[in-house]
Amino acid sequence: MLGASGHIAGVINPPAKKKRSYWTNDKIVADPDKWLAGAKEQPGSWWTEWVAFLATHAGEQVPAPRKYGNVAYKAIEPAPGRYVKAKAE
C-alpha cells in the first residue's frame, strides 16, 4: 500500500473527507517503480483497509481501564501530563 500523502495528512484527514487516495498491488516486486506501475489507485483513505487488516490480526477488543495505574505502576498525574504542556527548547 502506498499513500498519496505524508503520514501527518494521512492521519489528520479522516476517511469521510475523501481528500486522498492510495495505491495497492498484491504482487511483491523488488523494484518500487514496477510495483507502482502494476498498482491500482484507490480513492479515499487507506484507513478503512488498515482497520480491516487489523481486525483479522488483532486479538479480542477489551474496554479501556476505568482507572489508570495498577499495583506495580502507580498513576503519576492526570492526563495529558505535564510533559505535554512543556515548551520545547
PDB file of N, CA, C and O in Angstrom:
ATOM      1  N   MET A   1       0.851  -1.164   0.000  1.00  0.00           N
ATOM      2  CA  MET A   1       0.000   0.000   0.000  1.00  0.00           C
ATOM      3  C   MET A   1       0.900   1.231   0.000  1.00  0.00           C
ATOM      4  O   MET A   1       1.908   1.284   0.705  1.00  0.00           O
ATOM      5  N   LEU A   2       0.522   2.203  -0.793  1.00  0.00           N
ATOM      6  CA  LEU A   2       1.264   3.456  -0.875  1.00  0.00           C
ATOM      7  C   LEU A   2       0.262   4.593  -0.787  1.00  0.00           C
ATOM      8  O   LEU A   2      -0.669   4.667  -1.589  1.00  0.00           O
ATOM      9  N   GLY A   3       0.445   5.478   0.183  1.00  0.00           N
ATOM     10  CA  GLY A   3      -0.459   6.609   0.359  1.00  0.00           C
ATOM     11  C   GLY A   3      -0.068   7.788  -0.512  1.00  0.00           C
ATOM     12  O   GLY A   3       1.104   7.960  -0.845  1.00  0.00           O
ATOM     13  N   ALA A   4      -1.051   8.601  -0.882  1.00  0.00           N
ATOM     14  CA  ALA A   4      -0.814   9.773  -1.728  1.00  0.00           C
ATOM     15  C   ALA A   4      -0.302  10.967  -0.944  1.00  0.00           C
ATOM     16  O   ALA A   4      -0.018  12.014  -1.526  1.00  0.00           O
ATOM     17  N   SER A   5      -0.180  10.826   0.360  1.00  0.00           N
ATOM     18  CA  SER A   5       0.275  11.953   1.167  1.00  0.00           C
ATOM     19  C   SER A   5       1.169  11.438   2.287  1.00  0.00           C
ATOM     20  O   SER A   5       1.289  10.232   2.502  1.00  0.00           O
ATOM     21  N   GLY A   6       1.785  12.360   2.985  1.00  0.00           N
ATOM     22  CA  GLY A   6       2.645  12.002   4.101  1.00  0.00           C
ATOM     23  C   GLY A   6       1.849  11.492   5.285  1.00  0.00           C
ATOM     24  O   GLY A   6       0.618  11.495   5.276  1.00  0.00           O
ATOM     25  N   HIS A   7       2.572  11.055   6.308  1.00  0.00           N
ATOM     26  CA  HIS A   7       1.914  10.435   7.453  1.00  0.00           C
ATOM     27  C   HIS A   7       1.028  11.417   8.227  1.00  0.00           C
ATOM     28  O   HIS A   7       0.016  11.000   8.790  1.00  0.00           O
ATOM     29  N   ILE A   8       1.370  12.679   8.272  1.00  0.00           N
ATOM     30  CA  ILE A   8       0.545  13.633   9.011  1.00  0.00           C
ATOM     31  C   ILE A   8      -0.796  13.834   8.294  1.00  0.00           C
ATOM     32  O   ILE A   8      -1.852  13.734   8.919  1.00  0.00           O
ATOM     33  N   ALA A   9      -0.757  14.113   7.002  1.00  0.00           N
ATOM     34  CA  ALA A   9      -2.004  14.315   6.250  1.00  0.00           C
ATOM     35  C   ALA A   9      -2.868  13.064   6.280  1.00  0.00           C
ATOM     36  O   ALA A   9      -4.095  13.154   6.330  1.00  0.00           O
ATOM     37  N   GLY A  10      -2.233  11.901   6.251  1.00  0.00           N
ATOM     38  CA  GLY A  10      -2.987  10.657   6.300  1.00  0.00           C
ATOM     39  C   GLY A  10      -3.682  10.435   7.623  1.00  0.00           C
ATOM     40  O   GLY A  10      -4.701   9.747   7.685  1.00  0.00           O
ATOM     41  N   VAL A  11      -3.147  11.004   8.667  1.00  0.00           N
ATOM     42  CA  VAL A  11      -3.721  10.817   9.995  1.00  0.00           C
ATOM     43  C   VAL A  11      -4.764  11.883  10.314  1.00  0.00           C
ATOM     44  O   VAL A  11      -5.784  11.577  10.932  1.00  0.00           O
ATOM     45  N   ILE A  12      -4.528  13.121   9.905  1.00  0.00           N
ATOM     46  CA  ILE A  12      -5.457  14.188  10.290  1.00  0.00           C
ATOM     47  C   ILE A  12      -6.657  14.308   9.354  1.00  0.00           C
ATOM     48  O   ILE A  12      -7.632  14.979   9.693  1.00  0.00           O
ATOM     49  N   ASN A  13      -6.607  13.677   8.197  1.00  0.00           N
ATOM     50  CA  ASN A  13      -7.750  13.701   7.289  1.00  0.00           C
ATOM     51  C   ASN A  13      -8.530  12.402   7.425  1.00  0.00           C
ATOM     52  O   ASN A  13      -8.109  11.370   6.902  1.00  0.00           O
ATOM     53  N   PRO A  14      -9.653  12.440   8.114  1.00  0.00           N
ATOM     54  CA  PRO A  14     -10.420  11.216   8.298  1.00  0.00           C
ATOM     55  C   PRO A  14     -10.945  10.676   6.962  1.00  0.00           C
ATOM     56  O   PRO A  14     -11.110  11.440   6.011  1.00  0.00           O
ATOM     57  N   PRO A  15     -11.209   9.370   6.886  1.00  0.00           N
ATOM     58  CA  PRO A  15     -11.661   8.747   5.641  1.00  0.00           C
ATOM     59  C   PRO A  15     -12.885   9.416   5.021  1.00  0.00           C
ATOM     60  O   PRO A  15     -12.997   9.472   3.796  1.00  0.00           O
ATOM     61  N   ALA A  16     -13.793   9.917   5.833  1.00  0.00           N
ATOM     62  CA  ALA A  16     -15.025  10.511   5.302  1.00  0.00           C
ATOM     63  C   ALA A  16     -14.766  11.744   4.428  1.00  0.00           C
ATOM     64  O   ALA A  16     -15.595  12.088   3.585  1.00  0.00           O
ATOM     65  N   LYS A  17     -13.631  12.404   4.623  1.00  0.00           N
ATOM     66  CA  LYS A  17     -13.331  13.604   3.834  1.00  0.00           C
ATOM     67  C   LYS A  17     -12.957  13.274   2.393  1.00  0.00           C
ATOM     68  O   LYS A  17     -13.078  14.129   1.516  1.00  0.00           O
ATOM     69  N   LYS A  18     -12.508  12.061   2.137  1.00  0.00           N
ATOM     70  CA  LYS A  18     -12.118  11.605   0.794  1.00  0.00           C
ATOM     71  C   LYS A  18     -11.176  12.584   0.108  1.00  0.00           C
ATOM     72  O   LYS A  18     -11.330  12.875  -1.078  1.00  0.00           O
ATOM     73  N   LYS A  19     -10.199  13.090   0.857  1.00  0.00           N
ATOM     74  CA  LYS A  19      -9.249  14.054   0.318  1.00  0.00           C
ATOM     75  C   LYS A  19      -8.045  13.393  -0.339  1.00  0.00           C
ATOM     76  O   LYS A  19      -7.334  14.051  -1.098  1.00  0.00           O
ATOM     77  N   ARG A  20      -7.800  12.154  -0.081  1.00  0.00           N
ATOM     78  CA  ARG A  20      -6.591  11.495  -0.555  1.00  0.00           C
ATOM     79  C   ARG A  20      -6.941  10.209  -1.300  1.00  0.00           C
ATOM     80  O   ARG A  20      -8.108   9.845  -1.443  1.00  0.00           O
ATOM     81  N   SER A  21      -5.905   9.546  -1.763  1.00  0.00           N
ATOM     82  CA  SER A  21      -6.057   8.236  -2.390  1.00  0.00           C
ATOM     83  C   SER A  21      -4.845   7.397  -1.997  1.00  0.00           C
ATOM     84  O   SER A  21      -3.920   7.887  -1.349  1.00  0.00           O
ATOM     85  N   TYR A  22      -4.864   6.136  -2.395  1.00  0.00           N
ATOM     86  CA  TYR A  22      -3.739   5.251  -2.121  1.00  0.00           C
ATOM     87  C   TYR A  22      -3.685   4.187  -3.205  1.00  0.00           C
ATOM     88  O   TYR A  22      -4.659   3.970  -3.926  1.00  0.00           O
ATOM     89  N   TRP A  23      -2.546   3.529  -3.314  1.00  0.00           N
ATOM     90  CA  TRP A  23      -2.355   2.502  -4.323  1.00  0.00           C
ATOM     91  C   TRP A  23      -2.124   1.161  -3.648  1.00  0.00           C
ATOM     92  O   TRP A  23      -1.485   1.078  -2.599  1.00  0.00           O
ATOM     93  N   THR A  24      -2.657   0.105  -4.273  1.00  0.00           N
ATOM     94  CA  THR A  24      -2.451  -1.244  -3.772  1.00  0.00           C
ATOM     95  C   THR A  24      -1.970  -2.138  -4.912  1.00  0.00           C
ATOM     96  O   THR A  24      -2.320  -1.934  -6.075  1.00  0.00           O
ATOM     97  N   ASN A  25      -1.169  -3.120  -4.554  1.00  0.00           N
ATOM     98  CA  ASN A  25      -0.693  -4.111  -5.506  1.00  0.00           C
ATOM     99  C   ASN A  25      -0.284  -5.332  -4.695  1.00  0.00           C
ATOM    100  O   ASN A  25       0.624  -5.252  -3.867  1.00  0.00           O
ATOM    101  N   ASP A  26      -0.941  -6.450  -4.923  1.00  0.00           N
ATOM    102  CA  ASP A  26      -0.648  -7.673  -4.166  1.00  0.00           C
ATOM    103  C   ASP A  26       0.642  -8.354  -4.592  1.00  0.00           C
ATOM    104  O   ASP A  26       1.138  -9.237  -3.891  1.00  0.00           O
ATOM    105  N   LYS A  27       1.194  -7.950  -5.745  1.00  0.00           N
ATOM    106  CA  LYS A  27       2.436  -8.560  -6.215  1.00  0.00           C
ATOM    107  C   LYS A  27       3.624  -7.892  -5.541  1.00  0.00           C
ATOM    108  O   LYS A  27       3.762  -6.670  -5.576  1.00  0.00           O
ATOM    109  N   ILE A  28       4.470  -8.693  -4.934  1.00  0.00           N
ATOM    110  CA  ILE A  28       5.667  -8.186  -4.273  1.00  0.00           C
ATOM    111  C   ILE A  28       6.813  -8.227  -5.287  1.00  0.00           C
ATOM    112  O   ILE A  28       7.193  -9.297  -5.763  1.00  0.00           O
ATOM    113  N   VAL A  29       7.348  -7.067  -5.607  1.00  0.00           N
ATOM    114  CA  VAL A  29       8.485  -6.981  -6.522  1.00  0.00           C
ATOM    115  C   VAL A  29       9.566  -6.110  -5.887  1.00  0.00           C
ATOM    116  O   VAL A  29       9.266  -5.246  -5.063  1.00  0.00           O
ATOM    117  N   ALA A  30      10.813  -6.336  -6.268  1.00  0.00           N
ATOM    118  CA  ALA A  30      11.927  -5.591  -5.679  1.00  0.00           C
ATOM    119  C   ALA A  30      11.989  -4.149  -6.163  1.00  0.00           C
ATOM    120  O   ALA A  30      12.442  -3.271  -5.428  1.00  0.00           O
ATOM    121  N   ASP A  31      11.545  -3.893  -7.381  1.00  0.00           N
ATOM    122  CA  ASP A  31      11.632  -2.557  -7.973  1.00  0.00           C
ATOM    123  C   ASP A  31      10.367  -1.760  -7.645  1.00  0.00           C
ATOM    124  O   ASP A  31       9.283  -2.127  -8.099  1.00  0.00           O
ATOM    125  N   PRO A  32      10.480  -0.688  -6.875  1.00  0.00           N
ATOM    126  CA  PRO A  32       9.286   0.078  -6.494  1.00  0.00           C
ATOM    127  C   PRO A  32       8.559   0.691  -7.693  1.00  0.00           C
ATOM    128  O   PRO A  32       7.337   0.830  -7.666  1.00  0.00           O
ATOM    129  N   ASP A  33       9.290   1.055  -8.735  1.00  0.00           N
ATOM    130  CA  ASP A  33       8.636   1.603  -9.927  1.00  0.00           C
ATOM    131  C   ASP A  33       7.766   0.555 -10.621  1.00  0.00           C
ATOM    132  O   ASP A  33       6.679   0.864 -11.108  1.00  0.00           O
ATOM    133  N   LYS A  34       8.257  -0.691 -10.660  1.00  0.00           N
ATOM    134  CA  LYS A  34       7.459  -1.776 -11.245  1.00  0.00           C
ATOM    135  C   LYS A  34       6.232  -2.053 -10.375  1.00  0.00           C
ATOM    136  O   LYS A  34       5.142  -2.316 -10.882  1.00  0.00           O
ATOM    137  N   TRP A  35       6.430  -1.990  -9.061  1.00  0.00           N
ATOM    138  CA  TRP A  35       5.292  -2.209  -8.161  1.00  0.00           C
ATOM    139  C   TRP A  35       4.217  -1.153  -8.428  1.00  0.00           C
ATOM    140  O   TRP A  35       3.037  -1.477  -8.555  1.00  0.00           O
ATOM    141  N   LEU A  36       4.638   0.108  -8.513  1.00  0.00           N
ATOM    142  CA  LEU A  36       3.682   1.194  -8.737  1.00  0.00           C
ATOM    143  C   LEU A  36       3.016   1.080 -10.104  1.00  0.00           C
ATOM    144  O   LEU A  36       1.826   1.362 -10.237  1.00  0.00           O
ATOM    145  N   ALA A  37       3.772   0.670 -11.119  1.00  0.00           N
ATOM    146  CA  ALA A  37       3.203   0.511 -12.464  1.00  0.00           C
ATOM    147  C   ALA A  37       2.083  -0.529 -12.468  1.00  0.00           C
ATOM    148  O   ALA A  37       1.126  -0.408 -13.233  1.00  0.00           O
ATOM    149  N   GLY A  38       2.198  -1.543 -11.622  1.00  0.00           N
ATOM    150  CA  GLY A  38       1.169  -2.579 -11.545  1.00  0.00           C
ATOM    151  C   GLY A  38       0.113  -2.323 -10.478  1.00  0.00           C
ATOM    152  O   GLY A  38      -0.795  -3.133 -10.293  1.00  0.00           O
ATOM    153  N   ALA A  39       0.229  -1.211  -9.784  1.00  0.00           N
ATOM    154  CA  ALA A  39      -0.699  -0.922  -8.682  1.00  0.00           C
ATOM    155  C   ALA A  39      -1.971  -0.257  -9.191  1.00  0.00           C
ATOM    156  O   ALA A  39      -2.000   0.331 -10.272  1.00  0.00           O
ATOM    157  N   LYS A  40      -3.008  -0.366  -8.392  1.00  0.00           N
ATOM    158  CA  LYS A  40      -4.297   0.266  -8.708  1.00  0.00           C
ATOM    159  C   LYS A  40      -4.548   1.384  -7.703  1.00  0.00           C
ATOM    160  O   LYS A  40      -4.437   1.181  -6.494  1.00  0.00           O
ATOM    161  N   GLU A  41      -4.885   2.560  -8.213  1.00  0.00           N
ATOM    162  CA  GLU A  41      -5.197   3.676  -7.319  1.00  0.00           C
ATOM    163  C   GLU A  41      -6.587   3.481  -6.738  1.00  0.00           C
ATOM    164  O   GLU A  41      -7.546   3.185  -7.451  1.00  0.00           O
ATOM    165  N   GLN A  42      -6.670   3.656  -5.428  1.00  0.00           N
ATOM    166  CA  GLN A  42      -7.936   3.518  -4.708  1.00  0.00           C
ATOM    167  C   GLN A  42      -8.336   4.901  -4.190  1.00  0.00           C
ATOM    168  O   GLN A  42      -7.532   5.555  -3.526  1.00  0.00           O
ATOM    169  N   PRO A  43      -9.551   5.361  -4.473  1.00  0.00           N
ATOM    170  CA  PRO A  43      -9.971   6.653  -3.931  1.00  0.00           C
ATOM    171  C   PRO A  43     -10.223   6.563  -2.431  1.00  0.00           C
ATOM    172  O   PRO A  43     -10.595   5.507  -1.919  1.00  0.00           O
ATOM    173  N   GLY A  44     -10.022   7.664  -1.736  1.00  0.00           N
ATOM    174  CA  GLY A  44     -10.304   7.710  -0.305  1.00  0.00           C
ATOM    175  C   GLY A  44      -9.074   7.428   0.535  1.00  0.00           C
ATOM    176  O   GLY A  44      -7.941   7.577   0.077  1.00  0.00           O
ATOM    177  N   SER A  45      -9.312   7.027   1.751  1.00  0.00           N
ATOM    178  CA  SER A  45      -8.262   6.829   2.733  1.00  0.00           C
ATOM    179  C   SER A  45      -7.894   5.355   2.875  1.00  0.00           C
ATOM    180  O   SER A  45      -8.744   4.474   2.742  1.00  0.00           O
ATOM    181  N   TRP A  46      -6.625   5.103   3.145  1.00  0.00           N
ATOM    182  CA  TRP A  46      -6.156   3.743   3.415  1.00  0.00           C
ATOM    183  C   TRP A  46      -6.609   3.270   4.786  1.00  0.00           C
ATOM    184  O   TRP A  46      -6.469   2.090   5.109  1.00  0.00           O
ATOM    185  N   TRP A  47      -7.145   4.161   5.589  1.00  0.00           N
ATOM    186  CA  TRP A  47      -7.587   3.797   6.947  1.00  0.00           C
ATOM    187  C   TRP A  47      -8.524   2.606   6.957  1.00  0.00           C
ATOM    188  O   TRP A  47      -8.348   1.677   7.746  1.00  0.00           O
ATOM    189  N   THR A  48      -9.529   2.630   6.075  1.00  0.00           N
ATOM    190  CA  THR A  48     -10.546   1.569   6.110  1.00  0.00           C
ATOM    191  C   THR A  48      -9.920   0.208   5.801  1.00  0.00           C
ATOM    192  O   THR A  48     -10.292  -0.797   6.406  1.00  0.00           O
ATOM    193  N   GLU A  49      -8.981   0.172   4.871  1.00  0.00           N
ATOM    194  CA  GLU A  49      -8.305  -1.084   4.562  1.00  0.00           C
ATOM    195  C   GLU A  49      -7.409  -1.524   5.733  1.00  0.00           C
ATOM    196  O   GLU A  49      -7.314  -2.713   6.040  1.00  0.00           O
ATOM    197  N   TRP A  50      -6.767  -0.566   6.367  1.00  0.00           N
ATOM    198  CA  TRP A  50      -5.903  -0.854   7.521  1.00  0.00           C
ATOM    199  C   TRP A  50      -6.730  -1.415   8.678  1.00  0.00           C
ATOM    200  O   TRP A  50      -6.324  -2.378   9.328  1.00  0.00           O
ATOM    201  N   VAL A  51      -7.884  -0.811   8.930  1.00  0.00           N
ATOM    202  CA  VAL A  51      -8.757  -1.284  10.009  1.00  0.00           C
ATOM    203  C   VAL A  51      -9.209  -2.711   9.736  1.00  0.00           C
ATOM    204  O   VAL A  51      -9.253  -3.534  10.650  1.00  0.00           O
ATOM    205  N   ALA A  52      -9.546  -3.011   8.476  1.00  0.00           N
ATOM    206  CA  ALA A  52      -9.966  -4.368   8.116  1.00  0.00           C
ATOM    207  C   ALA A  52      -8.812  -5.355   8.330  1.00  0.00           C
ATOM    208  O   ALA A  52      -9.029  -6.464   8.819  1.00  0.00           O
ATOM    209  N   PHE A  53      -7.591  -4.958   7.968  1.00  0.00           N
ATOM    210  CA  PHE A  53      -6.420  -5.806   8.174  1.00  0.00           C
ATOM    211  C   PHE A  53      -6.206  -6.062   9.663  1.00  0.00           C
ATOM    212  O   PHE A  53      -5.988  -7.198  10.082  1.00  0.00           O
ATOM    213  N   LEU A  54      -6.270  -5.003  10.447  1.00  0.00           N
ATOM    214  CA  LEU A  54      -6.058  -5.155  11.886  1.00  0.00           C
ATOM    215  C   LEU A  54      -7.095  -6.066  12.523  1.00  0.00           C
ATOM    216  O   LEU A  54      -6.780  -6.843  13.425  1.00  0.00           O
ATOM    217  N   ALA A  55      -8.330  -5.967  12.052  1.00  0.00           N
ATOM    218  CA  ALA A  55      -9.398  -6.783  12.625  1.00  0.00           C
ATOM    219  C   ALA A  55      -9.106  -8.278  12.459  1.00  0.00           C
ATOM    220  O   ALA A  55      -9.484  -9.086  13.307  1.00  0.00           O
ATOM    221  N   THR A  56      -8.433  -8.638  11.366  1.00  0.00           N
ATOM    222  CA  THR A  56      -8.132 -10.055  11.142  1.00  0.00           C
ATOM    223  C   THR A  56      -6.872 -10.516  11.869  1.00  0.00           C
ATOM    224  O   THR A  56      -6.631 -11.717  11.989  1.00  0.00           O
ATOM    225  N   HIS A  57      -6.069  -9.571  12.356  1.00  0.00           N
ATOM    226  CA  HIS A  57      -4.809  -9.923  13.000  1.00  0.00           C
ATOM    227  C   HIS A  57      -4.759  -9.569  14.493  1.00  0.00           C
ATOM    228  O   HIS A  57      -3.825  -9.963  15.191  1.00  0.00           O
ATOM    229  N   ALA A  58      -5.732  -8.850  14.966  1.00  0.00           N
ATOM    230  CA  ALA A  58      -5.727  -8.395  16.361  1.00  0.00           C
ATOM    231  C   ALA A  58      -6.433  -9.406  17.255  1.00  0.00           C
ATOM    232  O   ALA A  58      -7.175 -10.270  16.787  1.00  0.00           O
ATOM    233  N   GLY A  59      -6.189  -9.279  18.504  1.00  0.00           N
ATOM    234  CA  GLY A  59      -6.883 -10.113  19.477  1.00  0.00           C
ATOM    235  C   GLY A  59      -8.248  -9.520  19.805  1.00  0.00           C
ATOM    236  O   GLY A  59      -8.738  -8.617  19.127  1.00  0.00           O
ATOM    237  N   GLU A  60      -8.828 -10.044  20.837  1.00  0.00           N
ATOM    238  CA  GLU A  60     -10.137  -9.586  21.281  1.00  0.00           C
ATOM    239  C   GLU A  60     -10.056  -8.142  21.777  1.00  0.00           C
ATOM    240  O   GLU A  60      -9.119  -7.771  22.482  1.00  0.00           O
ATOM    241  N   GLN A  61     -11.041  -7.339  21.402  1.00  0.00           N
ATOM    242  CA  GLN A  61     -11.088  -5.964  21.899  1.00  0.00           C
ATOM    243  C   GLN A  61     -11.574  -5.979  23.341  1.00  0.00           C
ATOM    244  O   GLN A  61     -12.507  -6.703  23.690  1.00  0.00           O
ATOM    245  N   VAL A  62     -10.934  -5.179  24.162  1.00  0.00           N
ATOM    246  CA  VAL A  62     -11.308  -5.078  25.565  1.00  0.00           C
ATOM    247  C   VAL A  62     -11.520  -3.608  25.905  1.00  0.00           C
ATOM    248  O   VAL A  62     -10.879  -2.744  25.305  1.00  0.00           O
ATOM    249  N   PRO A  63     -12.393  -3.307  26.841  1.00  0.00           N
ATOM    250  CA  PRO A  63     -12.609  -1.907  27.201  1.00  0.00           C
ATOM    251  C   PRO A  63     -11.371  -1.302  27.859  1.00  0.00           C
ATOM    252  O   PRO A  63     -10.582  -2.000  28.496  1.00  0.00           O
ATOM    253  N   ALA A  64     -11.222  -0.012  27.693  1.00  0.00           N
ATOM    254  CA  ALA A  64     -10.113   0.705  28.331  1.00  0.00           C
ATOM    255  C   ALA A  64     -10.292   0.645  29.839  1.00  0.00           C
ATOM    256  O   ALA A  64     -11.421   0.590  30.327  1.00  0.00           O
ATOM    257  N   PRO A  65      -9.190   0.656  30.586  1.00  0.00           N
ATOM    258  CA  PRO A  65      -9.316   0.626  32.040  1.00  0.00           C
ATOM    259  C   PRO A  65     -10.038   1.875  32.556  1.00  0.00           C
ATOM    260  O   PRO A  65      -9.862   2.966  32.015  1.00  0.00           O
ATOM    261  N   ARG A  66     -10.833   1.713  33.581  1.00  0.00           N
ATOM    262  CA  ARG A  66     -11.549   2.845  34.164  1.00  0.00           C
ATOM    263  C   ARG A  66     -10.628   3.695  35.030  1.00  0.00           C
ATOM    264  O   ARG A  66     -10.887   4.878  35.250  1.00  0.00           O
ATOM    265  N   LYS A  67      -9.557   3.088  35.517  1.00  0.00           N
ATOM    266  CA  LYS A  67      -8.642   3.774  36.417  1.00  0.00           C
ATOM    267  C   LYS A  67      -7.213   3.553  35.917  1.00  0.00           C
ATOM    268  O   LYS A  67      -6.853   2.445  35.519  1.00  0.00           O
ATOM    269  N   TYR A  68      -6.412   4.600  35.940  1.00  0.00           N
ATOM    270  CA  TYR A  68      -5.037   4.497  35.478  1.00  0.00           C
ATOM    271  C   TYR A  68      -4.152   3.877  36.550  1.00  0.00           C
ATOM    272  O   TYR A  68      -4.429   3.978  37.745  1.00  0.00           O
ATOM    273  N   GLY A  69      -3.080   3.235  36.094  1.00  0.00           N
ATOM    274  CA  GLY A  69      -2.127   2.628  37.009  1.00  0.00           C
ATOM    275  C   GLY A  69      -2.623   1.289  37.537  1.00  0.00           C
ATOM    276  O   GLY A  69      -3.755   0.873  37.289  1.00  0.00           O
ATOM    277  N   ASN A  70      -1.734   0.633  38.272  1.00  0.00           N
ATOM    278  CA  ASN A  70      -2.078  -0.621  38.928  1.00  0.00           C
ATOM    279  C   ASN A  70      -1.148  -0.789  40.136  1.00  0.00           C
ATOM    280  O   ASN A  70      -0.457   0.156  40.515  1.00  0.00           O
ATOM    281  N   VAL A  71      -1.124  -1.949  40.725  1.00  0.00           N
ATOM    282  CA  VAL A  71      -0.316  -2.159  41.918  1.00  0.00           C
ATOM    283  C   VAL A  71       1.166  -1.926  41.619  1.00  0.00           C
ATOM    284  O   VAL A  71       1.872  -1.319  42.425  1.00  0.00           O
ATOM    285  N   ALA A  72       1.635  -2.399  40.483  1.00  0.00           N
ATOM    286  CA  ALA A  72       3.053  -2.267  40.135  1.00  0.00           C
ATOM    287  C   ALA A  72       3.404  -0.874  39.609  1.00  0.00           C
ATOM    288  O   ALA A  72       4.507  -0.380  39.840  1.00  0.00           O
ATOM    289  N   TYR A  73       2.472  -0.249  38.908  1.00  0.00           N
ATOM    290  CA  TYR A  73       2.734   1.052  38.281  1.00  0.00           C
ATOM    291  C   TYR A  73       1.654   2.048  38.680  1.00  0.00           C
ATOM    292  O   TYR A  73       0.547   2.027  38.142  1.00  0.00           O
ATOM    293  N   LYS A  74       1.982   2.912  39.621  1.00  0.00           N
ATOM    294  CA  LYS A  74       1.035   3.911  40.109  1.00  0.00           C
ATOM    295  C   LYS A  74       0.879   5.041  39.097  1.00  0.00           C
ATOM    296  O   LYS A  74       1.839   5.403  38.417  1.00  0.00           O
ATOM    297  N   ALA A  75      -0.313   5.591  38.997  1.00  0.00           N
ATOM    298  CA  ALA A  75      -0.541   6.759  38.141  1.00  0.00           C
ATOM    299  C   ALA A  75       0.208   7.941  38.738  1.00  0.00           C
ATOM    300  O   ALA A  75       0.161   8.157  39.949  1.00  0.00           O
ATOM    301  N   ILE A  76       0.890   8.697  37.913  1.00  0.00           N
ATOM    302  CA  ILE A  76       1.683   9.831  38.395  1.00  0.00           C
ATOM    303  C   ILE A  76       0.834  11.095  38.483  1.00  0.00           C
ATOM    304  O   ILE A  76       0.881  11.817  39.478  1.00  0.00           O
ATOM    305  N   GLU A  77       0.057  11.354  37.430  1.00  0.00           N
ATOM    306  CA  GLU A  77      -0.771  12.559  37.373  1.00  0.00           C
ATOM    307  C   GLU A  77      -1.840  12.359  36.304  1.00  0.00           C
ATOM    308  O   GLU A  77      -1.707  11.468  35.465  1.00  0.00           O
ATOM    309  N   PRO A  78      -2.900  13.173  36.316  1.00  0.00           N
ATOM    310  CA  PRO A  78      -3.943  13.026  35.307  1.00  0.00           C
ATOM    311  C   PRO A  78      -3.422  13.355  33.906  1.00  0.00           C
ATOM    312  O   PRO A  78      -2.491  14.144  33.748  1.00  0.00           O
ATOM    313  N   ALA A  79      -4.031  12.744  32.902  1.00  0.00           N
ATOM    314  CA  ALA A  79      -3.691  13.047  31.509  1.00  0.00           C
ATOM    315  C   ALA A  79      -4.080  14.478  31.199  1.00  0.00           C
ATOM    316  O   ALA A  79      -5.049  14.956  31.787  1.00  0.00           O
ATOM    317  N   PRO A  80      -3.416  15.181  30.342  1.00  0.00           N
ATOM    318  CA  PRO A  80      -2.403  14.660  29.440  1.00  0.00           C
ATOM    319  C   PRO A  80      -1.007  14.631  30.036  1.00  0.00           C
ATOM    320  O   PRO A  80      -0.098  14.138  29.370  1.00  0.00           O
ATOM    321  N   GLY A  81      -0.785  15.106  31.198  1.00  0.00           N
ATOM    322  CA  GLY A  81       0.540  15.083  31.820  1.00  0.00           C
ATOM    323  C   GLY A  81       1.318  16.356  31.538  1.00  0.00           C
ATOM    324  O   GLY A  81       1.123  17.012  30.515  1.00  0.00           O
ATOM    325  N   ARG A  82       2.194  16.687  32.457  1.00  0.00           N
ATOM    326  CA  ARG A  82       2.922  17.963  32.342  1.00  0.00           C
ATOM    327  C   ARG A  82       3.872  18.006  31.160  1.00  0.00           C
ATOM    328  O   ARG A  82       4.169  19.088  30.654  1.00  0.00           O
ATOM    329  N   TYR A  83       4.365  16.839  30.698  1.00  0.00           N
ATOM    330  CA  TYR A  83       5.307  16.863  29.578  1.00  0.00           C
ATOM    331  C   TYR A  83       4.640  17.397  28.305  1.00  0.00           C
ATOM    332  O   TYR A  83       5.316  17.961  27.444  1.00  0.00           O
ATOM    333  N   VAL A  84       3.344  17.224  28.184  1.00  0.00           N
ATOM    334  CA  VAL A  84       2.621  17.727  27.008  1.00  0.00           C
ATOM    335  C   VAL A  84       2.572  19.256  27.042  1.00  0.00           C
ATOM    336  O   VAL A  84       2.576  19.909  25.999  1.00  0.00           O
ATOM    337  N   LYS A  85       2.526  19.802  28.222  1.00  0.00           N
ATOM    338  CA  LYS A  85       2.398  21.242  28.379  1.00  0.00           C
ATOM    339  C   LYS A  85       3.754  21.955  28.388  1.00  0.00           C
ATOM    340  O   LYS A  85       3.805  23.184  28.334  1.00  0.00           O
ATOM    341  N   ALA A  86       4.848  21.198  28.454  1.00  0.00           N
ATOM    342  CA  ALA A  86       6.185  21.803  28.500  1.00  0.00           C
ATOM    343  C   ALA A  86       6.574  22.339  27.129  1.00  0.00           C
ATOM    344  O   ALA A  86       6.340  21.688  26.110  1.00  0.00           O
ATOM    345  N   LYS A  87       7.170  23.532  27.111  1.00  0.00           N
ATOM    346  CA  LYS A  87       7.640  24.140  25.873  1.00  0.00           C
ATOM    347  C   LYS A  87       8.920  23.440  25.414  1.00  0.00           C
ATOM    348  O   LYS A  87       9.814  23.160  26.213  1.00  0.00           O
ATOM    349  N   ALA A  88       8.986  23.170  24.133  1.00  0.00           N
ATOM    350  CA  ALA A  88      10.215  22.610  23.568  1.00  0.00           C
ATOM    351  C   ALA A  88      11.275  23.701  23.524  1.00  0.00           C
ATOM    352  O   ALA A  88      10.982  24.855  23.209  1.00  0.00           O
ATOM    353  N   GLU A  89      12.474  23.335  23.834  1.00  0.00           N
ATOM    354  CA  GLU A  89      13.561  24.330  23.827  1.00  0.00           C
ATOM    355  C   GLU A  89      14.435  24.166  22.627  1.00  0.00           C
ATOM    356  O   GLU A  89      15.397  24.915  22.458  1.00  0.00           O
TER     357      GLU A  89
END
